[in-house]
Amino acid sequence: MSKNSVRISTKQPGIYKNMVTGKYDVKYCYSEVDPLTNEKKHRQKWYYSINSYKGAKDLLACKKNTSERKTCEKFTLQQAKELWNEKAKANRYSLISVRNTDQQFNMITKFWSPNLAIEDITESHYLRLIDSCREYGYSEETIWNINSCVRKIIKLAYKNRCISENPMDFWDSPRINTGARKNVITKEEFLLLDQFFSNNEFRRLGRNNYPKYRLLLNLLYYTGMRIGEIIALTYSDFMSSDKPGEKIIRISVNKSYNSVYRLLKDTKNHKNRVIPLPECVIEIFNEVYRDHLQHGGNENARIITWNHSACRMMIEKACKATGLRTYCCHDFRHTYISNLIRLNVPLPIIEFVSGDTQETILKHYSHMFNGDELLLLDALESM
């Protein structure tokens, strides 16, 4: 006869009378948060052969009180961030420093719960955070900033004696290559990728998906939009000019898609913008739009219905098939803005269509192309 078959419930939930032993068994239920998934998992633990009913009640109460006290005493990431905010205010940190730290902390909480206790974070969790940021598509420089944010708020919590020891003393720092040269895609390489999607098919449920991937590729190259902004686009975001005789088609960028939480949000820096499109992109869009309408779609539907990972994997597949190095979606943004700088487009215009500040544009998106050295030498010769 099993123990479970001879237990009967008592008036106190969690306490059972064992009819075989004549004693009491206690079932203590509790929950814990998985730091990797942020999911709450329910656990239970049994304590057997308690001599008296009162002893069983005292044991159960003790376990609950100890658990609640332990939970309350743990210092969380959110509390560490609030401590940093107080320090920033007292020391009059710049608005840019405060804003950047807020953004970095929001990125961290995509993968970790803000209520995660610092003492529960292990080196494995920490390294997995860095890997998750790379899988999500963050650049090495962004990951470096995220890593710095984690370390500075934990260090501050330890310095203020909110945690008994600094866990970073036992962690190896991950290798983050911030000095890597940003990849710039040549026109010849882009044409190879474009031809791959144009000349091949990938059918699912009877429809060829490659025209949409080709549109994705062209939007990345000719607009410099972030991948989340492209995934958030609807057919109604493509706007024809209302001026007589003007045939310009523009695209309205006013939202972004978050694949982790599967929701729409504001664009980065909360800047809406309008970008004019070249004729080659308009032709691809019209092809996709006609197919959409023929299958009963409406203009308010999203064009790209895949997440960040699916789009990234398809770009990587095209690069591999054409024999190119593996480019990420953000490399297209670097290429777009660098091309505009090279073609002497005024910075205020680049700032408007990219949504970045002029300082960020000059710092991160200006690249030396093959052959540009000759232009530099010609200028020097004329001095």
Helices and strands as residue ranges (DSSP letters): G 4-6, E 7-9, E 15-18, E 24-33, E 40-50, H 53-73, H 77-90, H 95-108, G 118-120, H 123-136, H 140-159, G 167-170, H 187-199, E 203-204, E 207-208, H 210-223, H 227-231, G 235-237, E 238-240, E 249-253, E 256-258, E 263-265, G 268-270, E 273-276, H 279-294, H 308-321, H 329-342, H 347-354, H 358-364, H 372-381
